[in-house]
Amino acid sequence: MQEPIRIGVFQSLTGAEASFGQEVMKGIEMAMKEINAQGGVLVKWNKKNSLRCPLEIIVRDNQSKPGETSAIARELISRYRVVALIGEVSSGRTLEAAPIAQRYHVPLLANSASNDRVTKIGNYVFRISYRDSQQGEVLARYIYLLGKRKAALLVDSSRDNSATMADSFKKQFIALGGDIVERQSYNAHDKDFQAQVTTIKNSGADCLFLPGVYTECATIMKQARSLGLNLSTFGGDSWDSPVFVNVAGKAAEGAVFTNSFSADDPDPTVQSFVQSYRSKYGQHAKPMALAVTGFDALKLMVNAIERAKVDGPDVNLKDPGRLKRFRHAIRDALAKTCNYGAVSGSITFDKNGDPAKAMVLLRVCHGRFEFIRKEPPPQ
């Protein structure tokens, strides 16, 4: 029997952000089922000769904890001899794995990590999603077009992506003619935001930019409502969790955030995925963006493996030299990705391993995420 092609996956399957990782795995499992139903991964070494290898994913849970992912990445690379890595939602945890992937020359495809620094680690690191700075720019343009001119920012100072989004938002909003009238901060896992909310309430702001994770943002919105702060509120893709609206309740109504996908997008590729998702998880199930980017990550990685040029018919990944060459060939194939038709949008990687993709704007309406429109990527 042919040796399987092993891809390592690290996600937050338990802990504070378990809902993120669990949703990602739904998409990855869908992709794996499709690939293996077709006979596995098609490995070619010339025009006339090829073979199909079964796909195996080695999944590890980092428990949503900092410090776990670096050890997991080493284990996947050294013990399981994976040809590539996929992960994560959290930029911080992805940044733990990225230097290790780069050091060992193992291609890493981040399914949702949006911190600008992720792909700057090196040429073996790529991402499916847009960058945090792009989210800030898109939201600044959108909010300005709504007629808002005085923005307040409430930033998670313990997470780089929150600060990056806030800084890019500020730069773009001021360039358009707006003003930042207040900037407050908090730390992850804080529970009491009344002081920050009160300061913002007295600032004269006409909108609130809240570039944090759903776990804190939902609580902030509830406390803001109880204190009489009723500003139009905007955020990034870290709001994309059913827990967000369950906790925030009516306080989240009308809030708008960026994302990479909406199940209500009429695009035929999107609707085909939605139907496949419902066939597997139930007719009333609604895929979230994280399932889609997980699906896209595994499908694109296998596509790159199938485009990679290998040295001969014996794909012997137990041989260190062959494994090294195969990983390098996959990296080269990923770098050449052009107009790949992903569910989350067409992917062409730039020289940094970043895609230029449209973003989706979603509004919380009656406890669900309502599709507004797609916004083109910043130039």
C-alpha positions as CSV (number, residue, x, y, z in Angstrom):
1,M,0.0,0.0,0.0
2,Q,1.3,3.5,-0.9
3,E,2.6,5.6,2.0
4,P,0.0,8.3,2.8
5,I,0.7,12.0,2.3
6,R,0.6,13.5,5.8
7,I,-0.4,17.1,6.5
8,G,-0.2,18.4,10.1
9,V,-3.0,20.5,11.4
10,F,-2.9,22.5,14.7
11,Q,-6.1,24.3,16.0
12,S,-7.7,25.4,19.2
13,L,-10.1,22.5,19.8
14,T,-10.6,23.1,23.5
15,G,-10.2,26.1,25.8
16,A,-11.4,29.7,25.5
17,E,-11.5,29.8,21.7
18,A,-12.6,26.2,21.1
19,S,-15.5,27.2,18.9
20,F,-13.0,28.7,16.4
21,G,-11.0,25.5,16.0
22,Q,-14.0,23.3,16.0
23,E,-15.5,25.2,13.1
24,V,-12.2,25.1,11.2
25,M,-12.1,21.3,11.5
26,K,-15.6,21.0,10.0
27,G,-14.3,22.5,6.8
28,I,-11.0,20.5,6.9
29,E,-12.9,17.2,7.4
30,M,-15.2,18.1,4.4
31,A,-12.1,18.7,2.2
32,M,-10.4,15.5,3.3
33,K,-13.5,13.5,2.6
34,E,-13.7,15.0,-1.0
35,I,-10.0,14.4,-1.7
36,N,-10.0,10.8,-0.5
37,A,-13.3,10.0,-2.3
38,Q,-11.4,10.9,-5.5
39,G,-8.6,8.4,-4.6
40,G,-6.4,10.6,-2.6
41,V,-3.6,13.0,-3.6
42,L,-2.4,12.8,-7.2
43,V,1.4,12.8,-7.3
44,K,3.0,13.3,-10.7
45,W,6.6,13.0,-11.7
46,N,6.2,13.3,-15.5
47,K,3.4,13.5,-18.1
48,K,2.9,9.8,-18.3
49,N,3.5,8.6,-14.8
50,S,1.6,9.3,-11.6
51,L,0.1,7.7,-8.6
52,R,-2.6,8.5,-6.0
53,C,-1.6,8.5,-2.3
54,P,-4.1,8.5,0.5
55,L,-4.3,11.8,2.4
56,E,-3.9,11.7,6.2
57,I,-4.2,14.7,8.5
58,I,-2.5,14.6,11.9
59,V,-4.5,17.0,14.1
60,R,-3.3,18.5,17.3
61,D,-5.1,20.7,19.9
62,N,-3.2,23.6,21.3
63,Q,-6.0,24.1,23.9
64,S,-6.2,27.8,23.0
65,K,-3.1,28.3,25.1
66,P,0.0,30.3,24.3
67,G,3.2,28.3,24.3
68,E,1.6,25.0,23.2
69,T,1.8,25.4,19.4
70,S,5.6,25.6,19.1
71,A,6.0,22.1,20.6
72,I,3.1,20.8,18.5
73,A,4.8,22.1,15.3
74,R,8.1,20.4,16.2
75,E,6.3,17.1,16.9
76,L,4.4,17.2,13.6
77,I,7.5,18.0,11.6
78,S,9.9,15.6,13.3
79,R,7.9,12.7,14.6
80,Y,5.1,12.5,12.0
81,R,7.2,13.8,9.1
82,V,4.4,15.8,7.7
83,V,4.9,17.4,4.2
84,A,3.1,20.6,5.2
85,L,1.3,22.4,8.1
86,I,-2.1,24.1,8.3
87,G,-3.1,26.4,11.2
88,E,-4.4,28.6,12.8
89,V,-7.1,31.0,13.6
90,S,-5.1,32.9,16.2
91,S,-2.3,34.9,14.8
92,G,-0.3,34.6,18.1
93,R,-0.4,30.9,18.0
94,T,0.4,30.8,14.3
95,L,3.4,33.0,15.0
96,E,4.7,30.3,17.4
97,A,4.6,27.8,14.5
98,A,5.8,30.0,11.7
99,P,9.5,30.3,12.6
100,I,9.7,26.6,13.2
101,A,8.2,25.8,9.8
102,Q,10.6,28.3,8.2
103,R,13.6,26.8,10.0
104,Y,12.8,23.3,9.0
105,H,11.7,24.3,5.5
106,V,8.1,23.0,5.8
107,P,5.4,24.9,4.0
108,L,2.8,26.4,6.4
109,L,-0.6,27.7,5.2
110,A,-2.4,29.8,7.8
111,N,-6.1,29.2,7.5
112,S,-7.3,32.4,9.2
113,A,-4.3,34.1,11.0
114,S,-4.4,37.7,9.8
115,N,-1.6,39.5,11.7
116,D,0.6,41.3,9.2
117,R,3.7,39.7,10.6
118,V,2.7,36.1,9.9
119,T,3.9,35.9,6.3
120,K,6.9,38.1,7.0
121,I,8.5,35.2,8.9
122,G,9.8,33.7,5.7
123,N,9.1,32.3,2.2
124,Y,7.7,29.0,3.6
125,V,4.7,30.8,5.2
126,F,1.5,31.6,3.4
127,R,-2.1,32.5,4.4
128,I,-5.6,32.1,3.1
129,S,-7.0,35.2,4.7
130,Y,-6.4,38.9,4.3
131,R,-4.2,40.9,6.6
132,D,-5.4,42.8,9.7
133,S,-4.2,46.1,8.3
134,Q,-6.5,45.5,5.3
135,Q,-9.5,45.0,7.6
136,G,-8.8,48.3,9.3
137,E,-8.6,50.1,5.9
138,V,-11.8,48.6,4.5
139,L,-13.8,49.4,7.7
140,A,-12.5,53.0,7.7
141,R,-13.7,53.5,4.1
142,Y,-17.1,52.0,4.9
143,I,-17.7,53.9,8.1
144,Y,-16.7,57.2,6.4
145,L,-19.1,56.5,3.6
146,L,-21.8,56.1,6.2
147,G,-21.2,59.7,7.2
148,K,-19.4,59.0,10.4
149,R,-16.6,61.5,11.2
150,K,-15.7,61.1,14.9
151,A,-14.5,57.6,15.8
152,A,-13.6,56.1,19.2
153,L,-11.4,53.1,19.4
154,L,-11.4,50.4,22.1
155,V,-8.4,48.2,21.5
156,D,-7.2,44.9,23.0
157,S,-3.6,45.9,24.0
158,S,-2.6,42.3,24.6
159,R,-3.2,41.2,21.0
160,D,-1.1,42.5,18.1
161,N,-3.9,42.1,15.6
162,S,-6.2,44.4,17.5
163,A,-3.6,47.2,17.6
164,T,-2.7,46.6,13.9
165,M,-6.3,47.0,12.9
166,A,-6.8,50.0,15.0
167,D,-3.6,51.7,13.6
168,S,-4.6,51.0,10.0
169,F,-8.1,52.2,10.7
170,K,-6.8,55.4,12.2
171,K,-4.5,56.1,9.4
172,Q,-7.1,55.6,6.7
173,F,-10.0,57.3,8.6
174,I,-7.9,60.5,9.2
175,A,-6.7,60.4,5.5
176,L,-10.3,60.5,4.4
177,G,-11.1,63.4,6.6
178,G,-12.4,61.8,9.8
179,D,-11.1,62.3,13.4
180,I,-10.2,59.8,16.2
181,V,-11.7,61.5,19.3
182,E,-10.8,58.8,21.8
183,R,-8.7,55.7,22.1
184,Q,-9.1,53.3,25.1
185,S,-7.6,49.9,25.7
186,Y,-8.1,46.7,27.7
187,N,-6.4,43.3,28.1
188,A,-7.6,39.8,27.0
189,H,-9.8,38.1,29.7
190,D,-10.7,41.4,31.3
191,K,-14.3,41.4,32.6
192,D,-15.0,45.1,33.6
193,F,-15.0,47.7,30.9
194,Q,-17.1,50.4,32.5
195,A,-14.4,53.0,32.9
196,Q,-13.4,52.8,29.2
197,V,-17.1,52.8,28.1
198,T,-17.8,55.9,30.2
199,T,-14.9,57.8,28.8
200,I,-16.0,57.0,25.2
201,K,-19.6,58.0,26.1
202,N,-18.3,61.4,27.1
203,S,-15.9,61.8,24.1
204,G,-18.4,63.0,21.5
205,A,-17.8,60.0,19.2
206,D,-20.4,59.1,16.6
207,C,-19.1,55.5,16.1
208,L,-17.0,52.9,17.9
209,F,-14.4,50.7,16.3
210,L,-13.9,47.5,18.4
211,P,-11.2,45.4,16.8
212,G,-11.1,42.6,19.4
213,V,-12.1,38.9,19.9
214,Y,-15.7,37.9,20.4
215,T,-15.0,36.7,24.0
216,E,-14.4,40.3,25.3
217,C,-16.3,42.3,22.6
218,A,-19.6,40.7,23.5
219,T,-19.2,41.7,27.1
220,I,-18.1,45.2,26.1
221,M,-21.3,45.7,24.1
222,K,-23.5,44.5,26.9
223,Q,-21.8,46.9,29.4
224,A,-22.0,49.7,26.9
225,R,-25.7,49.2,26.5
226,S,-26.3,49.1,30.2
227,L,-24.4,52.4,30.5
228,G,-26.4,54.1,27.8
229,L,-23.7,54.1,25.1
230,N,-25.6,53.4,21.8
231,L,-23.0,54.1,19.1
232,S,-22.8,52.3,15.7
233,T,-20.2,49.7,16.4
234,F,-17.8,48.0,14.0
235,G,-15.2,45.2,14.3
236,G,-13.2,42.5,12.6
237,D,-13.4,38.9,11.7
238,S,-12.7,37.8,15.3
239,W,-16.4,38.4,16.0
240,D,-17.3,35.4,13.8
241,S,-18.7,33.0,16.4
242,P,-22.3,32.1,17.5
243,V,-21.0,32.7,21.0
244,F,-20.7,36.4,20.2
245,V,-24.4,37.0,19.6
246,N,-25.4,34.5,22.4
247,V,-23.5,36.6,24.9
248,A,-24.1,40.1,23.6
249,G,-27.7,39.5,22.9
250,K,-29.6,42.6,21.7
251,A,-26.6,44.8,22.5
252,A,-25.0,43.5,19.3
253,E,-27.9,44.3,17.0
254,G,-26.8,46.5,14.0
255,A,-23.1,46.0,14.6
256,V,-21.0,45.5,11.5
257,F,-17.9,43.4,11.0
258,T,-15.5,42.2,8.3
259,N,-15.2,38.6,7.3
260,S,-14.0,36.3,4.5
261,F,-17.3,34.6,3.8
262,S,-21.1,34.7,4.2
263,A,-23.4,31.8,3.7
264,D,-25.9,34.3,2.2
265,D,-23.5,35.4,-0.5
266,P,-25.3,34.5,-3.8
267,D,-22.1,33.5,-5.5
268,P,-22.6,30.0,-7.0
269,T,-19.4,28.6,-5.6
270,V,-20.4,29.8,-2.1
271,Q,-23.9,28.3,-2.4
272,S,-22.5,24.9,-3.6
273,F,-20.3,24.8,-0.5
274,V,-23.3,25.7,1.7
275,Q,-25.3,22.8,0.3
276,S,-22.4,20.4,0.9
277,Y,-22.0,21.6,4.4
278,R,-25.7,21.1,5.1
279,S,-25.6,17.7,3.6
280,K,-23.0,16.7,6.2
281,Y,-24.0,18.8,9.3
282,G,-27.8,19.2,8.9
283,Q,-30.1,21.1,6.6
284,H,-30.4,24.0,9.1
285,A,-26.7,24.2,9.7
286,K,-25.0,27.4,8.5
287,P,-21.3,27.4,7.8
288,M,-19.1,30.2,9.2
289,A,-16.1,31.7,7.6
290,L,-13.7,29.6,9.6
291,A,-15.1,26.3,8.1
292,V,-14.7,27.8,4.7
293,T,-11.1,28.9,5.2
294,G,-10.3,25.5,6.7
295,F,-11.8,23.8,3.7
296,D,-9.9,26.2,1.3
297,A,-6.6,25.7,3.2
298,L,-6.6,21.9,2.8
299,K,-7.9,21.9,-0.8
300,L,-5.3,24.5,-1.8
301,M,-2.5,22.6,0.0
302,V,-3.4,19.4,-1.9
303,N,-3.7,21.4,-5.1
304,A,-0.1,22.6,-4.5
305,I,1.1,19.1,-3.7
306,E,-0.4,17.9,-7.0
307,R,1.3,20.8,-8.9
308,A,4.7,20.1,-7.2
309,K,7.4,18.4,-9.2
310,V,8.9,15.4,-7.5
311,D,12.0,13.4,-8.3
312,G,10.6,10.0,-9.3
313,P,7.9,7.3,-8.9
314,D,9.1,6.4,-5.4
315,V,7.5,9.0,-3.1
316,N,9.4,7.7,-0.1
317,L,8.8,10.2,2.5
318,K,10.7,8.2,5.1
319,D,13.9,9.2,3.3
320,P,15.0,12.6,4.7
321,G,16.4,13.8,1.4
322,R,13.3,13.0,-0.6
323,L,11.1,14.5,2.1
324,K,13.1,17.7,2.1
325,R,12.9,18.0,-1.7
326,F,9.1,17.3,-1.6
327,R,8.5,20.0,1.0
328,H,10.5,22.5,-1.1
329,A,8.6,21.5,-4.3
330,I,5.3,22.1,-2.4
331,R,6.5,25.5,-1.3
332,D,7.4,26.5,-4.8
333,A,4.0,25.3,-6.1
334,L,2.2,27.4,-3.4
335,A,4.2,30.5,-4.4
336,K,3.1,30.1,-8.0
337,T,-0.6,29.9,-7.0
338,C,-2.6,32.1,-9.4
339,N,-6.3,32.6,-9.6
340,Y,-7.1,29.5,-7.5
341,G,-10.9,29.2,-7.2
342,A,-11.4,29.0,-3.5
343,V,-14.8,29.2,-1.8
344,S,-13.6,32.3,0.1
345,G,-12.5,34.0,-3.2
346,S,-9.9,33.8,-5.9
347,I,-6.4,33.4,-4.5
348,T,-3.2,34.6,-6.1
349,F,-0.3,34.9,-3.8
350,D,2.0,38.0,-3.9
351,K,5.7,37.8,-3.2
352,N,5.0,37.7,0.6
353,G,2.6,34.8,0.5
354,D,-0.5,37.0,1.0
355,P,-3.6,36.9,-1.2
356,A,-5.5,40.0,-2.5
357,K,-9.1,39.0,-1.7
358,A,-12.4,40.8,-1.4
359,M,-13.9,41.0,2.1
360,V,-17.4,40.5,3.2
361,L,-19.3,42.9,5.4
362,L,-21.8,41.4,7.8
363,R,-24.4,43.0,10.1
364,V,-25.9,41.5,13.2
365,C,-29.6,41.3,12.6
366,H,-32.1,39.5,14.9
367,G,-29.3,37.4,16.3
368,R,-27.8,36.3,13.0
369,F,-25.1,37.5,10.7
370,E,-26.7,39.3,7.6
371,F,-24.8,39.7,4.4
372,I,-24.3,43.3,3.4
373,R,-21.9,43.3,0.5
374,K,-18.4,42.5,-0.7
375,E,-15.7,45.1,-0.4
376,P,-12.7,45.0,-2.8
377,P,-9.3,44.7,-1.2
378,P,-7.2,47.8,-0.5
379,Q,-4.7,48.5,-3.3
